[in-house]
Amino acid sequence: MKNGTRSMGARLGRVAVAVSMCAALGAAGTEARGEDLASVVARAREQVESGAFADALRTLNTLPKSEIPPTLAVEAGLLETQAALVTKGEAAGAQACTKAIIAAGYDPEVARDQSPKVRAACRTAAESARKDRIERAGVKLSDLEIEAPEVAWAPVRISATASVAPPWLRVIARVRSSAIEGSFDLPLAPSPDGPLRGTLDPSFIRPKAKLDITIVAQDKFGDLATTALTKTLTVPAQEAIVALGDVPGSAVVLVDDKPVDPDDDGRVAVEPGKHEVEMQVDGATSSTNVTVQRGSVARVALSPTKGGGRTFAWIATGLTVGFGAASGVLLYTAASRTSEIEDLAALREPGTSLPATDYGQIKARDDERRTFQTVGLGLAIGGGVMGALALTFWLLPSGGGKKAVKKDAHLAPVIVPYIGPGSVGLSGTF
């Protein structure tokens, strides 16, 4: 058994040694291959420097198409560009520099340290290669949406959609404004629901300005391609709005006591600041004060109601009659209780002058009399107050509030008394 264990251990040791040797050989092979590639590039460099451009192209052609370290690939591409420019012309030089540009991560300035001719060839190659990068990655940009502002100086939201989003991709909205010189870029970032979104700062949304917005694809080196996704937006002239919602066709709307015409959506353009907004409909009126900031929309809900009029007159009259009737019944009952008390107090025991009624009975009837009399008098007073209000309401013109005026009519001075909940006074239009 011990011999078997020792044999198994020996076999495992030999396997471990073999694996270690293979790994060492593989590493040595990779290093040797790297040294071989570097030596090929070094030989091509010497050939270019000595003017043997055709020999350099043949040497570089022995390099594999892939698995070349990026640094060697860039140098090899630039050497091939120099040799191709001399032996084959500008088009071949630009094609050769495409390899260097791709190996450098699409850096358009990969030939920054080369001769002017090489730099020119590489700029031509970079323009073509960088445009093709979007197509090779399968990136499709679409669905440009712009949320138009209701007023100037308000933020504008922009969105677009990218079919795929590789790590190197940046999408921006390039904005040109007629009110601002030059252009500016707004980065669009992925949102939780998918589209790329960005918000344009309110300071760029000048009144009446024309904005041209174009979607541009970029990487870390700059523009890759300008897409066909372009839209134009005209900024509204108004800087603040009061939104009233649904406005009846017969309504008169006043802002700071001046008639105005709301648009179809019930909106009125105003100057930023504090305003009194009033709506009059068929003799009913409602008003409120609102402060509107620049670049904002203040939403106001007005429900015109009449300040008095025939409705309140009928209600007050009904209450007067009701209070009066109830008061009369209670006072009559109190009077009858007084008669009953007098009759009970007059009863005597037969043949004597002693009272025949217990004092408790008389007191109970007197308590009832007092209650009926107190409540009856209270209702009588309430009926009198309601009667005075009813008379006042009947004397008021129908509608009881400010009288609506035509928007295009001349406003003559009008003074009207009004009574509302908790208030009595005069109102006027001058």
Buried (B, 14 or more C-beta within 10 A) or exposed (E): EEEEEEEEEEEEEEEEEEEEEEEEEEEEEEEEEBEEBBEBBEBBBEBBEEEBBEBBBEBBEEBEEEEBEEEBBBBBBBBBBBBBBBEBEEEBBBBBBBBBBBBBEBBBEBBEEBEEBBBBBBBBBBEEBBBBBBEEBEBEBEEBEBBEBBBBBBBBEBBBBBEEEEEBBBBBBBBBBEBBEEEBBBEBEEEEEEBBBBEBEBEBBBEEBEBBBBBBBBBEBEBBBEBEBEBEBEBBEBBBBBBBEEBEEEBBBBBEEEBBEBEEEBBBBBEBEEBEBBBBBEBBBBBEEBEBEBBBBBEBEBEBEBBBBBEBBEBBBEBBBBBBEBBBEBBEBBBEBEEBBEEBBEEEEEEEEEBEBEEEEBEEBBEBBEBBBEBBBBBBEBBBEBBEBBEBBBEBEEBBBBBBBEEEEEEEEEEBBBBBEEEEEEBEBE
